[in-house]
Amino acid sequence: MLIKPYGDTLNDGAMQLSFSLPVKDCGRAREAARLYVLKLGFKSCDIVHAAPLSDGFTFFVAYAKSDSALDYDQVQYQEAVAEDCMSMDQVNAFIKAKFKRKIVVVGACTGSDAHTVGIDAVMNMKGYNHHFGLERYPMIEAYNLGAQVPNESLITFAKNKKADAILVSQVVTQKDVHVKNLTELIELLEADKLRSSFVTVVGGPRINNKLALELGFDAGFGAGTYAEHVATFVVNKLAERRA
């Protein structure tokens, strides 16, 4: 099945793009932005918004159209958890039946990243958007270490708590700093021969399951993830390893 973007009409190829250029906001700059979009291969382009970011830098929003189509049948992607994930009560019942003990989960926002919004949404008792966090799950012993936690400290804490799973949140992605930090975590686990000791999960606004698997994690979750998605994956993975 061939698919294309659409705006007003199905398959019209319309797209919205946003980008910045190192030029002062003016008519010439807007024309340059339009020509640049055309240079990318779009067949038409309108600059619908431009605003100065600072002296010599301008932000643009463009509407453009493309003739390119994609064969959706050829797209390969594995979801970490199916849409019908377990509820909090179902996760707790699953743990009682399969493990007969609490599952220990340790989470943190590692490296220099100081943003706790992601790890808090999944782990804190109040959760996010009416979805309770892992701290509220009776059969999960959850430890949220907060932000700017060195990878070494997270691993040491997980070892001391005999954790079943390690959750990592990464929000800052400039210059792929998240990739470097996540790669380091996996390398440290492998160096200590601990990689198979934990279910490792990473989440963040620029994270998906494909990237997580490529980096050596067991799963990755992006925007729109709630605690039950993570919990469902973790307990199923633990049960799979015990089988």
C-alpha positions as CSV (number, residue, x, y, z in Angstrom):
1,M,0.0,0.0,0.0
2,L,1.5,3.3,-1.1
3,I,1.0,6.2,1.3
4,K,1.7,10.0,1.0
5,P,1.2,12.9,3.3
6,Y,-2.0,14.9,2.8
7,G,-3.4,18.3,3.8
8,D,-6.5,19.4,2.0
9,T,-6.9,16.3,-0.2
10,L,-5.9,12.7,0.2
11,N,-2.5,12.0,-1.3
12,D,-1.8,15.7,-2.2
13,G,1.6,15.3,-0.7
14,A,1.2,18.4,1.5
15,M,3.6,18.7,4.5
16,Q,4.5,21.3,7.1
17,L,8.2,21.9,7.9
18,S,9.9,24.0,10.5
19,F,13.6,25.0,10.5
20,S,16.0,27.8,11.3
21,L,18.5,29.6,9.1
22,P,21.5,31.7,10.1
23,V,20.1,34.9,8.5
24,K,18.3,38.0,9.6
25,D,14.5,38.0,9.2
26,C,13.6,39.9,6.0
27,G,12.0,39.3,2.6
28,R,15.3,38.0,1.2
29,A,15.6,35.5,4.1
30,R,12.0,34.2,3.4
31,E,12.8,33.7,-0.2
32,A,16.0,31.9,0.7
33,A,14.0,29.6,3.0
34,R,11.5,28.9,0.2
35,L,14.3,28.1,-2.3
36,Y,16.0,25.9,0.2
37,V,12.8,23.8,0.7
38,L,12.5,23.4,-3.1
39,K,16.1,22.4,-3.2
40,L,15.2,19.4,-0.9
41,G,13.0,18.1,-3.7
42,F,9.6,19.5,-2.9
43,K,7.6,20.6,-5.9
44,S,6.1,23.7,-4.3
45,C,6.6,25.8,-1.2
46,D,5.0,28.6,0.8
47,I,6.7,30.3,3.8
48,V,3.7,30.8,6.1
49,H,5.6,32.0,9.2
50,A,8.9,33.6,10.0
51,A,10.2,35.0,13.3
52,P,13.6,36.3,14.4
53,L,15.3,34.1,17.0
54,S,18.1,36.5,17.6
55,D,20.4,38.8,15.6
56,G,21.2,36.9,12.4
57,F,18.9,33.9,13.0
58,T,15.4,33.3,11.8
59,F,12.8,30.5,12.4
60,F,10.6,29.5,9.5
61,V,7.4,27.4,9.0
62,A,6.8,26.2,5.5
63,Y,4.0,24.4,3.6
64,A,5.3,22.3,0.8
65,K,4.2,19.4,-1.4
66,S,6.0,16.2,-2.5
67,D,5.4,13.6,-5.1
68,S,7.2,10.9,-3.1
69,A,5.2,7.9,-1.8
70,L,6.1,5.1,0.6
71,D,5.2,1.4,0.4
72,Y,3.7,1.0,3.9
73,D,3.8,-2.8,3.6
74,Q,7.6,-2.7,3.6
75,V,7.9,-0.8,6.9
76,Q,9.2,-3.0,9.7
77,Y,8.8,-2.0,13.3
78,Q,8.3,-4.0,16.5
79,E,6.3,-2.4,19.3
80,A,7.6,-2.9,22.8
81,V,4.0,-3.5,24.1
82,A,0.8,-4.3,22.2
83,E,-2.1,-1.8,22.4
84,D,-4.0,-4.0,24.8
85,C,-1.4,-3.8,27.6
86,M,-2.3,-4.8,31.2
87,S,-3.9,-2.5,33.7
88,M,-2.4,-1.8,37.1
89,D,-4.6,-4.4,38.7
90,Q,-3.7,-7.0,36.0
91,V,0.0,-6.3,36.4
92,N,-0.3,-6.9,40.2
93,A,-2.2,-10.1,39.7
94,F,0.3,-11.3,37.1
95,I,3.2,-10.7,39.5
96,K,1.5,-12.5,42.3
97,A,0.8,-15.5,40.1
98,K,4.1,-15.7,38.3
99,F,6.7,-14.5,40.9
100,K,5.0,-14.6,44.3
101,R,7.1,-11.7,45.4
102,K,7.4,-8.0,44.7
103,I,9.3,-6.9,41.5
104,V,12.0,-4.4,42.2
105,V,12.3,-1.5,39.7
106,V,15.0,1.2,39.8
107,G,14.7,4.3,37.7
108,A,16.6,7.5,37.0
109,C,17.4,10.3,34.6
110,T,21.1,9.7,34.0
111,G,24.1,11.6,32.9
112,S,23.9,15.4,32.9
113,D,20.2,15.4,32.0
114,A,18.3,17.3,34.7
115,H,14.7,16.6,33.5
116,T,12.7,14.4,35.7
117,V,9.3,14.8,34.0
118,G,9.6,11.5,32.2
119,I,10.8,9.3,35.0
120,D,8.4,10.9,37.4
121,A,5.4,10.3,35.1
122,V,6.2,6.6,35.0
123,M,7.4,6.0,38.6
124,N,5.8,8.6,41.0
125,M,2.8,7.4,42.9
126,K,0.5,10.1,41.4
127,G,1.7,9.2,37.9
128,Y,0.4,11.3,35.0
129,N,-2.8,12.0,33.2
130,H,-4.9,9.7,35.5
131,H,-2.4,6.8,35.1
132,F,-0.8,5.9,38.4
133,G,2.9,5.5,38.6
134,L,4.8,2.3,39.6
135,E,5.2,3.5,43.2
136,R,1.4,2.9,43.6
137,Y,1.6,-0.7,42.3
138,P,1.3,-3.0,45.5
139,M,3.5,-5.7,43.9
140,I,6.2,-3.4,42.6
141,E,9.0,-1.9,44.8
142,A,9.9,1.2,42.9
143,Y,12.9,3.5,43.5
144,N,13.1,6.8,41.7
145,L,16.6,8.2,42.0
146,G,15.8,11.5,40.2
147,A,18.0,13.3,37.7
148,Q,21.7,13.7,36.9
149,V,22.5,10.3,38.2
150,P,25.8,8.8,36.9
151,N,25.4,5.5,35.2
152,E,27.8,3.9,37.7
153,S,25.7,5.0,40.6
154,L,22.5,3.7,39.0
155,I,24.1,0.3,38.4
156,T,25.5,0.1,42.0
157,F,22.1,1.0,43.5
158,A,20.3,-1.6,41.3
159,K,22.8,-4.3,42.4
160,N,22.4,-3.4,46.0
161,K,18.6,-3.5,45.8
162,K,18.7,-6.8,43.7
163,A,16.6,-5.0,41.2
164,D,14.7,-6.8,38.4
165,A,14.6,-3.9,36.1
166,I,16.4,-0.6,35.4
167,L,14.4,2.3,33.8
168,V,16.3,5.2,32.3
169,S,14.8,8.5,31.1
170,Q,16.6,10.7,28.6
171,V,15.1,14.1,27.6
172,V,18.1,16.1,26.4
173,T,19.2,14.9,23.0
174,Q,21.3,17.7,21.6
175,K,24.2,16.4,19.5
176,D,23.0,12.8,20.4
177,V,24.2,13.1,24.0
178,H,21.5,10.6,24.9
179,V,22.9,8.0,22.6
180,K,26.4,8.3,24.1
181,N,25.0,8.1,27.6
182,L,22.8,5.1,27.0
183,T,25.6,3.3,25.1
184,E,27.9,3.9,28.2
185,L,25.3,2.3,30.5
186,I,25.0,-0.8,28.5
187,E,28.8,-1.1,28.1
188,L,29.2,-0.8,31.9
189,L,26.6,-3.5,32.5
190,E,28.3,-5.8,30.0
191,A,31.8,-5.1,31.5
192,D,30.5,-6.2,34.9
193,K,28.7,-9.2,33.3
194,L,25.4,-7.8,34.6
195,R,23.6,-7.2,31.3
196,S,21.4,-10.3,31.7
197,S,20.7,-9.5,35.4
198,F,18.3,-6.7,34.6
199,V,15.5,-5.9,32.2
200,T,16.6,-2.6,30.8
201,V,14.1,0.0,29.5
202,V,14.7,3.5,28.2
203,G,12.2,6.3,27.6
204,G,12.1,9.8,26.4
205,P,10.5,12.1,23.8
206,R,13.1,11.1,21.1
207,I,13.2,7.4,22.1
208,N,11.5,4.6,20.3
209,N,11.7,0.8,20.5
210,K,13.9,0.5,17.4
211,L,16.6,2.8,18.8
212,A,16.5,1.2,22.2
213,L,17.1,-2.3,20.7
214,E,19.9,-1.0,18.5
215,L,21.6,0.4,21.6
216,G,21.3,-2.9,23.5
217,F,18.3,-2.2,25.7
218,D,15.3,-4.6,26.0
219,A,12.8,-1.9,25.1
220,G,12.2,1.7,24.4
221,F,9.2,4.0,24.9
222,G,8.5,7.4,23.6
223,A,5.9,10.1,24.1
224,G,2.5,8.9,25.3
225,T,3.9,6.2,27.5
226,Y,2.3,5.4,30.9
227,A,3.4,3.2,33.8
228,E,1.2,0.3,32.7
229,H,3.0,0.1,29.4
230,V,6.4,-0.1,31.1
231,A,5.1,-2.5,33.8
232,T,3.5,-4.8,31.2
233,F,6.7,-5.1,29.3
234,V,8.9,-5.6,32.4
235,V,6.8,-8.4,33.9
236,N,6.3,-10.2,30.6
237,K,10.0,-10.0,29.9
238,L,10.9,-11.3,33.4
239,A,8.4,-14.2,32.9
240,E,9.9,-15.0,29.5
241,R,13.3,-15.2,31.0
242,R,12.1,-17.6,33.7
243,A,10.4,-19.9,31.3
